[in-house]
Amino acid sequence: MNTTSGSLEENVIESHGVYKIYPGRAAGMGKAFTALRGLDLSIQKGEFVTLVGPSGCGKSTFLNMVAGLIDITEGDLLYKGGAINGVNTDVAYVTQSDNLLPWRNLLGNVELAMELKGFSSSESRERAGQYVKMVGLEGFEEFYPHELSGGMQKRVGIARTLAWEPDTILMDEPFGPLDAQTRTLMQDELLKLWEHREQTTLFITHDLIESIALSDRIVVLSRAPGQIVSMYEVPIPRPRDVFHIYEEEGFQDLYNALWNDLKREITADRMESKDRNPNE
């Protein structure tokens, strides 16, 4: 199965033979850990790609490298054709934590993105209001983070990200802490926003249904050290109904294929762990 897609002109993110090795701690205090091994992946402009794989397989490491927060060990990692050196200000990063400023109200948290870009106070407030309305939080502008539900806090984080107007969005299990109902609602909101802007999106989840509902393409990584074991185009046309995605033609076949790949990696990881620790 191919592990790259698109031409050089179309590709926003290109990973060629990328390794990430975390060195051992002080001499004699731990072995080096290889998180990613020879990763080859290209992501096109406007594409929504999701990474799935066992815990510890290097998914978050890859996002951190694209964001320029950590360096690669070996290989080439390109963004729009150029090497990533330092923090990548073209991307916005949505993590599992909302990272909202507790001393700022909802509108103030969204305004922060414009302030960092140098907009005037009046323009920041006006533009922030537009994004607050876009995520359905109009009327809550003066509320502080602790006064908002988990789902509302997530919407604030997404509004702030969109307000930055990034070319690319990185999302690391952004809906993981939410209950099932709120999570599905947030998936629906995210799809509507993505369909409006079609920003290049690299997403991480452990939820296979979520990966199918949102993605153009799903990449399955092996147990650590992570490398691509399979890749699937999602055959379900857009726009999508996340509330009934499992009823769509092709959903069950894709879900089964993803689960079989993932189960094989998880099982192999557990067997290796038992071999290393026979008393477990």
N, C-alpha and C positions, 0 to 999 in steps of 0.2 A: 504494500500500500504506500502511495506517495506520502512523503512527509513535508513537502513544500507545495505552495500554490501561488499562481499568479506570476506576472512578469516583474522585473526589477523596478519598472516605473510605477507599478501598482502597489508594491509591497511597502508597508509602513514599518513593520518589524521583521527583521531577518536574523535568525539564529543559525549559525553554521558551526557544527562541531563544538558546541559550548560545553565546557566543564565548569563546575564550581566545587572546589575542595576547601573545606574549612580546616585549617591546620589544627593539630593537637594542642592542648593547653601546654603549660610550662613543661619543659623536658621531663619525659617519663610520667606525665600526669594525664595521659589520654591519647588515643590514636586520632589521626586525621580522619575526617568524615567527608566522603564524596556525596554531595547532594544531587548533582546532575552530571550525566556522562554522555558526551557527544550528542547534544540536543540539536536537531535540525528542524527548524520550523519557520515558515513565513506566513505573515498575516497581512491581508490586503486592506487597502483603504476602505473604511466603512463596514468592514466585516466584524461580526460578533462571534468570537471564538471562546470556547470554554475548555478549561483544563480540569480533568478529573483524574483521580488516582489515590492510592493508599496514603494515609497520613505519613508525613516525613519524606515524601517522594520528590520534593524540590519545587512544588508548584509556587509557593510563596516566594521562594528564593528567586525563581525566574521573574516574577513580577517586580521584586526588589531590584533586580539587575536592569530591567527595562526602565524602571524609575530612576536609575542611576544612584540608588542608595547603597549598593554594594558592587564590587568589581567582579568581573568574570576571572576565572583562573586560566582558562585556555579556550581558544576558538575565536570566533568573531560574532559580535552582537551589534547589529546596526539598527539605527532608527532613521527612517527616510534617507537611507543610503550612507549615513555617517556614523562613525563609532560614537558610543555613548561615553562621554567623559564628564563625570560629575552629575549633579542632580539634573534630571531631564525635565525642564520647565514646560515642555510641550504636552506633558501628560498630567492627568489628575488621578489621584489614588484614593479609592474608597476602601477602607479597611473594615474589619469586623467591629472595631470600636468606632463610635461616632466622632469622637474628638471634638465635641462642641465645647465652646467656651462658656462655662457656667455663669459668668458675670455678664454675658451678653444675652439679650433676648433673641427670639427667633430671627427677626429681621436683621438684627445686628450681626448674628452669626453668618447670615448669607451675604451681608454687605462686605464682610471681611475679604472675600475674593476680589471685589472691585477695588477696595482700598489698597490691597497689595499690588494692584495693577496701576495705581496712581490716579484713579477716577476722583472727581470732586465729590464732596459729601452729598450734594443734591443728586448728582447722577448715580452715585452708588445706591442711594436709597430708592431711586426710581427703578433702576434695573433690578435690584434685589426684590422689589415688590412684584415685578413681572415673573420672576422665577418662583417666588412663594406661591403666587396664583397658579403657576404651571403645575406645581406638585400638590395642589388642592389644599393649601393651608391658609388661604385668605381668611382673615378674621382672628388669626392666632399670632399676629406679628409681635405683640407685646409680651407674649408668654415666654418664660425662661425654660431652659432644657428640663429642669426637674419637674416642671408642670406639664410636660408632654408625655404621651405614651411612647412605648418603644418604637412603634411603627411611625409615629409622627417625627420622632427624633431621626429616624432613618431618612424620612423625606427631607428634613432640613439638611442633612448631610449631602443628599443627592442634589438638592437645589443649590447648595454652596458649590458643589463640584461643577454643575452645569453653568453656574454664573461665571466661573473661571473661563468658560468657553474653550476648553482644551480640544486639541485635535484628537487625542486618544484618552480613553478612560480605562484605568485598571481597577478591578473590583475583586477583593479577596474575601469571599464568603460574606458579603455584606448583609445577607438576610439570615445568617445562621442562628443568631440568638432569638429570633422571633418565633411566636407560636405559628402553627400551621396555617390558620386562616389569614393572619396578618401577612405572613410570608407570601401567600398566593396573591393577595391584594397588591403587595409591593412589586411582585413580578409583573403584574398587569400594568402598574404605573410605569415601571422601568421600560417595558416594551413600547408603550405609547410614546414615551419621551425619546427612546432610541429611534423609533420610526419617524419621529419629527425631525431629528437632527442627523441620524445615521453616522454617528461618530464611531471610529474604530474602537472596539471594546474587547478587552481581554479579561475574562471572568473566571473565577475559581469557585467550585462548589463540590460538596460531597453528595448532593441530591441529584440523582440521575433524571428525575422528572423535570426538575428545574433546568437542567442542562439542555434537555430536548426542547422545552417550552421557549427558551430564550435564544438559542444559538443558531448560527448558520453552519457551524462546524464544531465538532467535539473531538478533543484530543485526549487519549487515554495514556497516562504515564505509568511506567512500571514502578514496582517497589524500589526503594533507594538502592543504588544511585539511579535517579530518574532518567528514563529515556522513553521515547515514543514507542508504544507497542501496537497502537492502532489509531485510526483517524476516521471519522464518519461525517459525511454531509447529512444534515437534517433534511429529510425529504418533504417536510410539512410546509406548505406555502404560507406566506405572510399576507395580510395580518393574521395573528394567531389568537385563539381563545384559550388562555391559560387555565381557565376553570374547567374546560372539557378537553384538554389536550390529549388525554389518554384515549379519547374516542376517535382520534384522527387516524386515517389510514397510514400505515407504516410506523406508528408509534410503538406498538408492542414488539415488532421485530427489532427495532432499534434499541429499545429498552433491554430486551433479552441479550442482544449482542454486547451492549455496554456492560451489563451485569456479569455476563460470563467472563469478559476480559478482566473486569475489576476483581471478581471473585478469585480468579486464578492467581492474580498478583497478591491479594491479601492472604490466600491460603499458603502460597509459596513463602511469603514473609514470615508467617507463623511457624512453618516447618523449619526454616532456617534459624529462627529464634530458639526453637526447642533443641536443635542440634548444638547450638552454642551454649545453651543452658539446660542440660538434660534433667536437672532437678526441678524445673518449673512444672 
